[in-house]
Amino acid sequence: QVQVAESGGGLVQTGGSLRLHCAVSGDTICIRDMGWYRQAPGKERELVATITYGGKTYYTDSVKGRFTISRFYLQMNSLKPDDTAVYYCNASLAGAGYACNGGTFWGRGPQVTVSS
């Protein structure tokens, strides 16, 4: 019954900010890790940021110092044209050992466009 949906995308100018929201419904108590990925036209999907159950974060080098991830949000500051992409939220769930159903779930992906 787990579903993931993102919101908060849009069009901003270089240097602007956006906050993406990852809304998760269902067995939210089973969430282990959360992450954000993005895919730009003509490029492969890229891992942007992750946060573990314990709160440890990871950022790809290109967004360090500009993006901040929390459990259900990705704050994006000082946006650049190279940040233009479709952004996908990913939720990883614990498995049967934790009385959960496991699996990985993805949102549809909002468009983020940064104009120069």
C-alpha positions in Angstrom: 0.0 0.0 0.0 3.0 2.3 -0.1 2.8 5.2 -2.5 5.2 8.0 -3.2 4.4 11.4 -4.8 6.5 14.5 -5.2 5.6 18.1 -5.4 7.3 21.5 -5.4 8.9 21.5 -8.8 8.7 24.5 -11.2 10.6 27.2 -13.0 13.1 29.4 -11.3 15.9 31.7 -12.3 19.5 31.1 -11.6 20.2 31.6 -7.9 16.7 30.9 -6.9 15.4 28.2 -4.5 12.9 25.4 -4.5 11.8 22.9 -2.0 10.7 19.4 -3.2 8.3 17.4 -1.0 8.2 13.6 -1.0 4.8 12.5 0.3 4.8 8.9 1.4 1.6 7.1 2.3 1.2 3.6 3.7 3.8 1.8 5.9 5.8 4.9 6.6 7.1 3.4 9.9 9.0 0.9 7.7 11.0 3.6 5.8 14.8 2.9 6.1 16.4 5.4 3.7 15.2 8.2 1.6 16.8 9.6 -1.5 16.5 11.9 -4.4 17.6 11.3 -8.0 17.4 13.4 -11.1 17.6 12.9 -14.8 18.3 15.6 -17.3 17.5 15.3 -21.0 20.1 13.1 -22.8 21.8 12.1 -19.5 21.6 9.1 -17.2 19.8 9.2 -13.9 22.0 10.7 -11.2 21.9 10.2 -7.4 21.5 13.7 -5.8 21.2 13.1 -2.1 20.2 10.4 0.5 19.4 10.3 4.2 19.4 7.2 6.3 17.1 6.2 9.1 19.8 7.5 11.6 20.0 10.9 9.8 23.3 10.4 8.0 23.2 12.4 4.7 25.0 12.1 1.4 25.3 14.6 -1.4 26.7 14.4 -4.8 29.6 16.8 -5.3 27.7 19.1 -7.7 25.1 20.0 -5.1 27.1 20.1 -1.9 26.6 23.4 0.0 23.5 24.2 -2.0 21.0 21.3 -1.3 19.8 20.0 2.0 17.9 16.7 2.4 15.6 15.8 5.2 13.3 12.8 5.6 10.6 14.1 3.3 12.0 17.3 1.7 14.8 18.4 -0.5 15.7 22.1 -0.1 17.5 23.4 -3.2 19.2 26.8 -3.0 21.5 28.7 -5.4 20.0 26.8 -8.3 22.0 26.6 -11.6 20.9 25.7 -15.1 22.7 22.4 -14.8 20.2 21.5 -12.0 17.5 21.3 -14.6 16.0 17.8 -14.6 13.2 15.6 -13.5 13.6 14.8 -9.8 12.5 11.5 -8.4 12.0 10.7 -4.7 12.9 7.2 -3.6 11.9 5.4 -0.4 13.5 2.2 0.7 11.7 0.1 3.2 12.9 -2.4 5.8 12.2 -6.1 5.1 10.5 -9.0 6.9 13.1 -9.0 9.7 11.6 -5.8 10.9 8.0 -6.8 10.4 7.9 -4.8 7.2 7.3 -5.6 3.6 10.5 -4.3 2.1 10.9 -2.9 -1.4 11.8 0.3 -3.1 9.2 2.9 -4.2 9.5 5.8 -6.6 7.5 8.9 -7.2 6.4 10.2 -10.6 9.0 13.0 -10.7 8.4 16.7 -10.9 10.2 18.9 -13.4 12.7 21.4 -12.1 13.8 24.0 -14.7 16.4 26.7 -13.9 16.7 29.5 -16.4 19.8 31.6 -16.9 
